[in-house]
Amino acid sequence: MLACLLGVLVALAAAQTQPAPAVQAAPMQAPPVGYHFPNGQSYVYDVEWRLWTAGTAVLSIEPEGNEQHVRAAGNSVGTVGLLYHVGDRFDAWINSQTFCSRRITKHIEEGSRRVETTNDFDYARKVAVLDQVNLRKGDRKHVEHPIPGCATDVISAIYYTASLPLTTGSSYDFPLNDGGETVAVKVTAEAREEVKTPAGTFRTVRAQPTASAGVLKDRGKIWVWYTDDSQRIPVQMRARMGWGTLTFRLVRVDK
């Protein structure tokens, strides 16, 4: 129901119900000249599901050597939290010069599920190496899948998209790996809209990611509203699936 809170918005694009063939995507673009990562800023969101306040989520990025460390967390709250506990943590490291992901780790608590996952991007061998352990059952999984010379992950993709021009009507595609086969994600800048959130009213660009395989290919849609300025803050995110609509609204930006 509330799987992965923050991660659902991009992770659903890569989630696969059955194995899918590897696909080709356009190469990722390095950060444009003069681009500055929003270091020191934490985006705090309320999460709504079927008019209920279902949870909270936090997304942030910080420099770490020659890399950027992306952090994300999601927790269910209130009545929904009593019915279905969620406590997810994501950490990802990307090359600050190329945007290529190096590693993403996940700590997943969803209902009775407890899973730890590490996905390493080994560009020398052009494989993504997934190691996963079920903390309740003790089961372990180790798999490798091909990746291109540069790919992103399910959390860093939010920042990567923010660095793109997002010219209305234009589309941008890139490779994304979440531990399975690499998928081609296409982001289309659909329209400019005014969006009201608890943090204020913003002029935004509405972007819709679609994927070459997985849940979103046939049965779901997601959107991200970025501020229509140089900051490109993701002020609203929405996933519309068969089980309902999950909406993230920016509450504040902590510095």
N, C-alpha and C positions, 0 to 999 in steps of 0.2 A: 504493500500500500504506500508506504513512505520510503521505499528503498533508496538508500544513499542520499537522501535529502538533497544536498547541494549537487552531488555527483550525477543525479538522475538527468539533469538538464543536458549534459553532454555525454555521459556514460551510456544513456539509452541509445545514442546514435551508434555506439560501437558494440552494444550487447548483442550476442548472437544466440538464437535458440538452436541452431544447428551449424556445423562447420560450413564456412563459405570460402570460395576461392580468393586468393590474394588479388588485390586490384591495384591499378596504377592511378596515381594522383599527381597533380602538378607539384613541382618542388616547392618546399616552404621558402618563404621570403625572409631574409634577414631584417632586423628592425630598421626602419627608414632612418636616414641621416637626421640627427637632431632628436631622435625618439628618446623619451625618458620613461623608464618603468615607474609606476606609481608606488615607489618604495616608501615605507612608513605609513601607508594607509591601509586600514582594515575596513572592509565593507561588511556591514552588519545587516542581516535581513530577517524579517518575519516571513514565515512560510504558512501559506493558507491552502487548505484542502477542503473543498465542498463547504465553504464559508466558515470553517473552523480554523482557529489559529493552531496549526499542527506542530510547529516547531520553530527553531531559530537556526540560522546559518551564518558563518563568518568566512570571508575570503580575504587573504592578504598575501603580500609578496615583499621579500627583503633580499638585499644583495648578500652573497656569501662567497667570498673569493671572486673568481671569474664567472660565477654562476648566479642565478636567481633562485631563491628558495620560495616556492609557492606553498602556502598552507590553506587548508579548507577544513571546516568542521561543521557537522550538522547534528542537532539533537531534537528529539520529539519532546513536546511539552504538554501540560494540561491534560484534558480528558483523553486526547489522542495518545499522549505519552503513557498514560495508564493502560490503555488498550494494546498499544504496540510500541515497545521501547525501541528507540533508535539513538545510537551514539557512535557516529562515524568520524574518523579522522583521516585526512589525506595529506601527504607531504610529497612534493615533486621538486626536482632540480632540473633547471634548463640552462643551456649555454647562453650567456647574455649577449654574445655577438651574433649568434645564428638562430636562436629560438629552438634549437634541437633539444628534445627531452633526453636526459641521461638516466633518470630513475624516478619511479613513483612508488610510494609505499601506502598501504591502506590498512587501517584497523576498522573492521566492520562489526558493529553490534546492531542487529536487526531482529527483533523478536527473540527467539532462542538461538539464532545464528551468531556465531563468533568466529571470525576469520581474519587472519593476518596474511597480507599479500605484498610481495615485492616484484616489480617489473623493471628489469634493467635493460637499457637500450645499448647493445653491443654493436657499435657501428663498424668496428674492425672486421667482425664476422657477419655483419648485416643481419642480426637476429635480435629479437626481443626475448629475454629469458625470464619466464614467470616462475616464481616459487611461492607456493600457497600452503598454508596449514590451517586445518579446521581445529580451533582451540578446544572444542567440546569433544570431538571424536578422535582427535589426534591424526586424522588422515592428512597425508601430504601429497602435493602435486608439483611436478616439475616439467615444464614444456618449453619449447622454443619455436618461434615463428619468424619468418622472413620479414625484414623491414627495409625500406629504402635508405639512402644515405643520410636522411634527416626526417624525423617524424615527431609528432607531438603526443601528449597524453590527455586524458579526459578533463583534467583541471587546468593545466597550462593553456589548453586550447581557448579558454575564455579570454586570457590575456593576449594570446596570439591574434585572435579575431579583432580585439580592440586596437591592435597596431595596424590593421589594414585600412585602406582608404574609405571603405564602406560608402562608396558613391551610390546613390539611389539607383536601383535597377541593375547594378552590377553584381556578378557572382565571383566567388573566390573559392578554390578548392585546395585541399591539403591532405596529407596522409596522417592517420591517427591510429595508435595501437593501444589497446587496453588489456593486453595479455593474450589475446587470441590472434586471429588473422588481422592484418592491417586493413583498414577500410578507408575509402576515399570520402571525406566529408566536404560537402559544398555549402558555403554560406552565401545567402542572397540578401543584399540590403534592399528590403522591400519598400519601405516608405519612411517619411519623417512624421513623427507623431508627438503630441504633448502628453506626458505621462505624470500622474500625480501619485506620490508615495508618501509614507509618513515622514520622509526626509525632505519633502518639498515637491514642487512642480518643475518638471524638466522638459526641455526640447530634446527629442531623441531621434535616433535612427533605429528602426525595427529590423533586426536581422534574423533570418530563419536558417538554421542548419538542417541539412538533410544528409542521408548516408547511403552508401552503395549497398549496404547489407544491414541486417539486424532489425530490431523492433520498429524503428522509425521508418524503415523502408516501406512498410505496408500498414502499420497500425497505430501510428502516433505522430505528433507534431510538437516541435519546441520552437520558442522564440526568445531572443534576448534583446532588450532595449538598452542601447548605449547612448550616453549623452552626446548630443550633436556639437561637440567642441573638441579641443585638443586632448582633454582628459579621458574621453571615452569611458566613463564610469558605467558599469552595468547596473542600472538602477532598477530594472525589473527583468525577471526571467520566468518563463512559463512552459510547463510540459502538459500537453493534453493527450491523455492515454485512455484506453478503454475503461479503466477503473476510476477515472475522474481527472480533474485538472489540478495541478500543483503549481502555485504561484509564489514567487519570491519577490518581496518588495523591500527596497532599501529603507532602512530605519535611520541609519546615520553612518557617517564616515569617521572612524576613530583615527587619530594621528598620534 
